[in-house]
Amino acid sequence: MQRLSLDRAVLHVRDLDRMVAFCHEVLALPLLLHTPWGATFEVGTDERDHTQVLMLLADETPSEPRQMTLEVADNEFQATCEHLRHHGATLFESEGSSAPGCAWRVLYCSMPEGHQLQVVTIDPRRCAPTSTRLAPTRP
């Protein structure tokens, strides 16, 4: 899995153990740190090789349910789909692409405490054809 998109990379959760199990066992995110009060998972690295993390904090007042987006490489998407479908995820694929690069494949997965995860990739085999003809240039 590549990148997790969050407006804030911290979730306050009522049931820390359940959310830790989901992130570690279902999403297969590497667990960096786990205490009785929180957990930190690695979700990828950015273009500058900085580690991106998701922090879970035990709290009596959990975060409002959020939608998170996990980007995966096209060659990882099928295996990710198969794994997450065993946990109730559903697949949506765009119908017909009108521009290059927009044949999205999206997998929706419910997470504990009402959060939603969408796993996305671009399927280059389903992108609209591009024209390789260049317009003539004037001298």
C-alpha positions as CSV (number, residue, x, y, z in Angstrom):
1,M,0.0,0.0,0.0
2,Q,1.3,3.4,-0.9
3,R,-0.2,6.5,0.6
4,L,-3.1,7.3,3.0
5,S,-4.7,10.6,2.5
6,L,-6.1,12.3,5.6
7,D,-6.8,15.9,6.4
8,R,-5.3,15.1,9.8
9,A,-3.3,11.9,10.4
10,V,-4.7,11.4,13.9
11,L,-7.9,9.5,14.8
12,H,-9.3,9.5,18.3
13,V,-10.9,6.1,18.9
14,R,-13.1,4.7,21.6
15,D,-11.9,1.0,21.0
16,L,-8.2,1.3,20.5
17,D,-7.6,-2.5,20.4
18,R,-10.2,-3.1,17.7
19,M,-8.9,-0.3,15.5
20,V,-5.3,-1.4,16.0
21,A,-6.3,-5.0,15.0
22,F,-8.1,-3.7,11.9
23,C,-5.1,-1.5,10.8
24,H,-2.5,-4.2,11.4
25,E,-4.4,-7.4,10.4
26,V,-6.8,-6.2,7.7
27,L,-4.9,-3.3,6.2
28,A,-1.5,-4.8,6.9
29,L,0.0,-1.5,8.0
30,P,3.3,-1.8,9.8
31,L,2.8,-1.0,13.5
32,L,5.6,1.4,14.6
33,L,4.5,2.0,18.2
34,H,1.8,0.7,20.5
35,T,1.0,1.8,24.1
36,P,-2.2,1.5,26.2
37,W,-3.1,5.1,25.0
38,G,-2.3,5.0,21.3
39,A,-0.7,3.4,18.3
40,T,1.2,4.7,15.3
41,F,1.2,3.0,11.9
42,E,3.4,3.5,8.9
43,V,1.3,4.2,5.8
44,G,4.1,5.0,3.3
45,T,6.7,7.5,2.3
46,D,6.3,10.7,0.3
47,E,8.4,11.8,-2.7
48,R,11.1,13.1,-0.3
49,D,11.3,9.7,1.5
50,H,9.6,11.1,4.6
51,T,7.6,8.4,6.5
52,Q,3.8,9.1,6.6
53,V,2.0,7.8,9.6
54,L,-1.5,7.2,11.0
55,M,-1.9,7.8,14.8
56,L,-4.7,6.3,16.8
57,L,-5.3,7.8,20.2
58,A,-7.6,6.2,22.8
59,D,-10.3,8.7,23.8
60,E,-13.8,8.7,25.3
61,T,-14.7,11.2,22.7
62,P,-13.8,9.6,19.3
63,S,-13.3,11.5,16.1
64,E,-16.3,11.9,13.9
65,P,-16.5,9.2,11.2
66,R,-14.2,10.2,8.3
67,Q,-13.4,9.0,4.8
68,M,-9.8,8.1,4.2
69,T,-8.2,7.3,0.8
70,L,-5.4,4.8,0.4
71,E,-3.6,4.9,-2.9
72,V,-2.0,1.7,-4.1
73,A,0.0,0.9,-7.2
74,D,-1.9,-0.7,-10.0
75,N,0.1,-4.0,-9.7
76,E,-0.9,-4.2,-6.0
77,F,-4.6,-3.5,-6.5
78,Q,-5.9,-7.0,-7.3
79,A,-4.2,-8.6,-4.3
80,T,-5.5,-5.7,-2.1
81,C,-9.0,-6.2,-3.5
82,E,-9.0,-10.0,-2.8
83,H,-7.7,-9.4,0.8
84,L,-10.2,-6.6,1.7
85,R,-13.2,-8.4,0.0
86,H,-12.8,-11.1,2.6
87,H,-13.5,-8.3,5.1
88,G,-16.6,-6.9,3.4
89,A,-15.2,-4.4,0.9
90,T,-16.9,-3.7,-2.4
91,L,-15.3,-2.7,-5.7
92,F,-16.3,0.1,-8.0
93,E,-14.7,0.6,-11.4
94,S,-15.3,3.7,-13.5
95,E,-17.3,3.1,-16.7
96,G,-15.6,4.4,-19.8
97,S,-12.8,6.9,-19.4
98,S,-13.0,10.3,-21.3
99,A,-9.4,11.3,-20.7
100,P,-6.1,9.7,-20.3
101,G,-5.3,8.7,-16.7
102,C,-8.8,8.7,-15.3
103,A,-9.8,5.0,-15.3
104,W,-10.0,4.8,-11.6
105,R,-10.6,1.6,-9.7
106,V,-12.0,2.2,-6.2
107,L,-12.5,-0.3,-3.4
108,Y,-14.7,0.8,-0.5
109,C,-14.2,-0.7,2.9
110,S,-15.9,0.0,6.2
111,M,-13.6,0.5,9.2
112,P,-14.4,0.3,12.9
113,E,-16.2,3.2,14.6
114,G,-17.9,4.3,11.3
115,H,-14.9,5.4,9.3
116,Q,-14.8,4.6,5.6
117,L,-11.7,3.7,3.6
118,Q,-11.5,3.9,-0.2
119,V,-8.5,2.2,-1.8
120,V,-7.8,3.7,-5.2
121,T,-5.6,3.1,-8.2
122,I,-5.5,4.1,-11.9
123,D,-5.8,1.2,-14.3
124,P,-3.7,2.3,-17.3
125,R,-5.2,-0.5,-19.4
126,R,-8.6,1.2,-19.2
127,C,-7.5,4.8,-19.9
128,A,-8.8,6.6,-22.9
129,P,-6.5,6.4,-25.9
130,T,-4.2,9.4,-26.5
131,S,-3.4,10.8,-29.8
132,T,0.3,10.6,-30.8
133,R,-0.2,12.9,-33.7
134,L,1.4,16.3,-33.1
135,A,0.1,19.5,-34.7
136,P,2.4,20.8,-37.4
137,T,4.7,23.6,-36.4
138,R,5.2,26.7,-38.4
139,P,8.8,27.8,-39.4
